[in-house]
Amino acid sequence: MNQQMDIRKLEQKTYLSYQQDGFWDIFLGLFMLGFAFSVFFDSSYFLLLWVIVMIPSAAGFKKVFVEKRLGYVKFSAERAARIARARNKMRVLMFIAVLLGFLVWYAFTGNAGWQLWIRKLEFLPFGIVIGILIGAAGLVFDIKRISLYGLLTIILFLAGYFMHTNLGLIFTVLGAICLITGIVLLVRFMKKYPKIERSVSDEPTD
């Protein structure tokens, strides 16, 4: 029993180490900045191009900055199942967020009472949807600082609404906070975990 508990603690520690490389912070920060630029330039095509460029770039991030320092870790079946369930929950959250986003967008296309009420809130409903999604993602993947980003998103959107702040400025502030935090975490991660040098004996043989 004690050995099983020790293995679970070790897996949890390893999993948390994987989340301290600043990946999600940098990715989220760049995504927010992409939103900001699309607002400033009044072009949704810019955001689409930004996302297309970011996705393949993000795919190689873990291999370059994590696996070369922590190595490849194969979690137990229990931990792997938990990660898989977390990813499935995230897919559900994304689907719900898309539906809520569509509902908010639909509110700006008609003149029904509830639609007029939503329109009075301007960009606030979008911010709340984004904040809830980010916060829920942090809870699902057990990354507390991501949940804090979600709370910060809602707070900044509320402040921006009452202060009549430009939407692009709100996304810029959010993006800058996430990006700077991610870069700090990445630098600390690289110092804590130097690259693992592979010897000739480690190379795969035919």
Disulfide bonds with the S-S distance in Angstrom:
none
